[in-house]
Amino acid sequence: MSDKKRMTIIILSVLTGSLLSYMLFIFRKGTLTSHDYFMLFTNMGFALLIVLGIGFYLLKRKKQD
């Protein structure tokens, strides 16, 4: 699998998880406040950074072997 496909799959999976979190917030609360949006975007950003960081680390490690 190419690196471009791998990154696309990772980004789509994080965005899908964030969309599901957004839908759960909407169903539970009805309307969202600015604090809720900030929390959702922060969670999405950290998830994306962590997953991409681990992905790049594993790619680098694979190329070294």
N, C-alpha and C positions, 0 to 999 in steps of 0.2 A: 504494500500500500504506500502510495506517495505521501510525502509530508503535507502537501496541500490538502489532500483528501482527509488526512488525519486531523488537521487543524479545523477543517470545515465541520467534521463530525463532532469534535470537542465543543466548538462554539455553538453549534446547533443544539447539542444536548444541554449545555448550560442555559441557553436562552429558553429552551422548552421547560426546564425546571423552574426558571424564573417566572415564566408565564403561568405555570401551574400554581406557584406561590401567590402570584397576583390574583388569580381566580379564587383561590381559597380565602384570601383577604376580603375580596369583594363579597363572596357568599357569606362569610362570617360577620362582617361589619356593615355591609351595605355600601357605605361611602368611605373613601379613604381620606385621611388628613395628609398634610404635607410631611408630617413625621413618618407616617406609614410608607409614603413614596420614598422618602430618604432611606428608610430601613431596607426596603426592597432593592433599591439601586445599589446600596452598600453591600448587601448580601450577594447580589449578582456580580458586582465588581470583584469582591474577594474570591468568590467561587471561580470566576474566570481566571483571575491571577494565579490561584493555587493550582487549578487543573492545567493551565498552560505551562506554569513553572515546572510541574512534575513531568509533563509531556516533553518539554525541551530537555530536561535533565535526563530522561530515559533515552531520548534520541541521541544526545551527546554520548551517553554511556555505551549505547549500541554501536555507534560509529567508532569508538575507541577499541572495542573488542574485535 
